Amino acid sequence: MMMKRSNLGGFIILESSSRTRHVLDEQLGKVVWKYKVKSYHIVFNEPVTYDKLVSMLAWLSMVVKDGKLTEWFLMQLIKGTFTLRHGFKGKTKPPKIIYRYGKQDKKIAEFLANRKFILGFLREVSRSEGEKMAKESEELKKRKNEPKTLKSTGRSM
């Protein structure tokens, strides 16, 4: 319904993170229930203005009636911006595509090309950093294994 109202052509949904939450029973002093909370990104095929995005998310918040979604939406309004993550976030992997709908030829194709470039760059930097750290570690090991020599003061005894 929202796609028809907003004429956005298509979209992809990316799962950006997943966290396990624990419910603790204070009387028993142990976890009695575990559940996962997931976060998502959405990319539309047509350009979306800030005002149009705010309107769509407000409508979605009203229809879904999810307190966490509404809270997140209000925080985005307070910040005045929305974030779309391409790469890694700490140890968290980059968002993965979990659903595609409609056309993927405009903004989605642009997003995917940018994403491929950014992830390739981040992997290269990560590999270079790993190689650099391995080399420094080897040099440190060599220095530790070298025999200690006293520096000459130039004085004779």
Residue pairs with C-beta under 8 A, 6 or more apart in sequence:
2 56
2 59
2 60
3 11
3 101
3 102
5 59
6 48
6 52
6 56
7 46
8 44
8 45
8 46
8 48
8 102
9 44
9 45
9 46
9 102
9 103
9 106
10 44
10 45
10 100
10 101
10 102
10 103
10 104
10 108
11 42
11 43
11 44
11 45
11 100
11 101
11 102
11 108
12 42
12 43
12 97
12 99
12 100
12 101
12 104
12 108
12 111
13 40
13 41
13 42
13 97
13 98
13 99
13 100
14 40
14 41
14 42
14 43
14 95
14 96
14 97
14 98
15 38
15 39
15 40
15 95
15 96
15 98
16 39
16 40
16 41
16 85
16 89
16 92
16 95
17 38
17 39
17 89
17 92
17 95
18 36
18 37
18 38
18 39
19 36
19 37
19 38
20 34
20 35
20 36
20 37
21 34
21 35
21 36
21 37
22 31
22 33
22 34
23 31
23 32
23 33
23 34
23 35
24 30
24 31
24 32
25 31
25 32
37 68
40 98
41 84
41 85
41 95
43 84
43 107
43 108
43 111
44 107
44 108
45 102
45 103
45 104
45 105
45 106
45 107
45 108
46 106
46 107
47 107
48 56
50 82
53 82
54 77
57 73
57 76
58 73
60 69
61 69
61 70
61 73
76 82
84 111
85 94
85 95
86 94
86 95
86 114
86 115
86 118
86 119
87 94
87 118
87 119
87 122
88 94
88 122
94 115
94 119
104 112
